[in-house]
Amino acid sequence: MFVTVEQNVSAPRTLYAHSGDASIAYQVIGDGPINLTVANGPSSHLEIIWEEPSTARAFRRLASFSRLVLFDRRGTGLSDPVSRPPTLEQQMDDLRAMVRRVLSSRELSV
């Protein structure tokens, strides 16, 4: 049995939203009628996740019917580092800052 692996899957452009004193990294892919935000786990990296073929394929499938927004939480991946875990309030502020930046006129599904 052979498995075909996609090679050279390029990551979407990484942008940044500002939340307080932190920069939050995010990517937008797709142009569907609904907005879908994926909050990755406690350890993620927006550019590296595209190197895993099954993950890239899953995200591209989601983007085929939506405007998919991915982001690195404060203290992870390409977002600004932190000296202590962010509070729930900071995490919500980060999400709101990103939403204001990219989805200002569209409804958000989380």
C-alpha positions as CSV (number, residue, x, y, z in Angstrom):
1,M,0.0,0.0,0.0
2,F,1.3,3.4,-1.0
3,V,0.4,6.8,0.5
4,T,0.6,9.9,-1.5
5,V,2.0,12.8,0.4
6,E,1.5,16.4,-0.7
7,Q,4.8,18.2,-0.9
8,N,5.5,21.9,-0.9
9,V,2.2,23.0,0.5
10,S,2.7,26.7,1.1
11,A,1.3,28.4,4.2
12,P,-1.0,31.4,3.8
13,R,0.4,34.8,4.6
14,T,0.8,35.4,8.3
15,L,-0.6,38.7,9.6
16,Y,-0.7,40.3,13.0
17,A,-3.4,41.8,15.2
18,H,-2.4,44.0,18.2
19,S,-4.0,43.2,21.6
20,G,-2.7,45.4,24.4
21,D,1.1,45.0,24.3
22,A,1.0,41.7,22.3
23,S,1.0,40.9,18.6
24,I,-1.3,37.9,17.7
25,A,-0.3,36.0,14.6
26,Y,-3.2,34.9,12.3
27,Q,-3.9,33.6,8.8
28,V,-6.9,33.8,6.6
29,I,-7.6,31.3,3.9
30,G,-10.7,30.8,1.7
31,D,-13.5,33.2,0.8
32,G,-16.7,31.3,1.7
33,P,-19.9,32.8,2.9
34,I,-19.3,31.9,6.6
35,N,-16.3,32.7,8.9
36,L,-14.8,29.9,10.8
37,T,-12.1,30.4,13.4
38,V,-9.9,27.5,14.6
39,A,-8.3,28.0,18.0
40,N,-5.3,25.7,18.0
41,G,-4.2,24.0,21.1
42,P,-1.8,25.3,23.7
43,S,1.2,24.7,21.4
44,S,1.0,25.7,17.8
45,H,2.9,27.4,15.0
46,L,1.0,28.7,12.1
47,E,3.7,28.1,9.5
48,I,4.7,24.7,10.7
49,I,1.2,23.2,10.8
50,W,1.1,23.5,7.0
51,E,4.0,21.0,6.8
52,E,1.8,18.1,8.0
53,P,-0.1,17.0,4.8
54,S,-3.2,15.7,6.6
55,T,-3.5,18.9,8.6
56,A,-3.0,21.1,5.5
57,R,-5.6,19.0,3.6
58,A,-8.1,19.4,6.5
59,F,-7.7,23.2,6.6
60,R,-8.0,23.5,2.8
61,R,-11.2,21.5,2.9
62,L,-12.6,23.8,5.6
63,A,-11.5,26.8,3.6
64,S,-13.4,25.4,0.5
65,F,-16.7,26.5,2.1
66,S,-15.7,29.1,4.6
67,R,-13.4,32.0,5.3
68,L,-11.0,30.1,7.6
69,V,-9.1,32.0,10.3
70,L,-6.3,30.3,12.1
71,F,-4.3,32.0,14.9
72,D,-1.5,31.3,17.3
73,R,-2.5,32.1,20.9
74,R,-0.4,34.6,22.9
75,G,2.8,32.9,23.9
76,T,2.7,30.3,21.2
77,G,4.1,30.0,17.7
78,L,4.5,33.3,15.8
79,S,2.5,35.4,18.4
80,D,4.5,37.3,21.0
81,P,6.1,35.3,23.8
82,V,4.9,35.7,27.4
83,S,6.6,35.3,30.7
84,R,3.5,33.7,32.3
85,P,0.4,32.1,31.0
86,P,-2.2,34.6,29.7
87,T,-5.4,35.1,31.7
88,L,-8.7,34.1,30.2
89,E,-9.5,37.9,29.9
90,Q,-6.3,38.4,27.9
91,Q,-7.1,35.4,25.6
92,M,-10.6,36.9,24.9
93,D,-9.1,40.3,24.3
94,D,-6.7,38.7,21.8
95,L,-9.6,36.9,20.0
96,R,-11.6,40.2,19.9
97,A,-8.6,42.1,18.5
98,M,-8.2,39.5,15.7
99,V,-11.9,39.5,15.0
100,R,-12.0,43.3,14.7
101,R,-9.0,43.2,12.4
102,V,-10.2,40.6,9.9
103,L,-13.9,40.0,10.4
104,S,-15.3,43.4,11.2
105,S,-18.3,43.1,8.9
106,R,-18.9,39.3,9.0
107,E,-20.5,37.0,11.6
108,L,-18.0,34.8,13.4
109,S,-18.5,31.1,14.2
110,V,-16.1,29.8,16.9
